[in-house]
Amino acid sequence: MLNIFEIIDKTGRKIHLSKERWTHITEPISPHTYMANYLEEIKETVIKPDKINPSLYDEKKANYY
């Protein structure tokens, strides 16, 4: 399995979190290390976000809040 999770968001987009990205997020030198304890919250935010902002730099990316 190459993904930690794969879900469909509220707009119908298929979203996944790859093992490679999760490792990057949780590695000791990452500024996001604190997120290691919030995997379920990350998943829930992607499934039921309050807000989705499209990326200014990449049309395939968005920020979920």
Summary of the structure (lengths in Angstrom):
residues: 65
radius of gyration: 12.2
end to end distance: 26.7
largest distance: 34.0
contacts: 130
relative contact order: 0.18
helix: 34%
strand: 26%
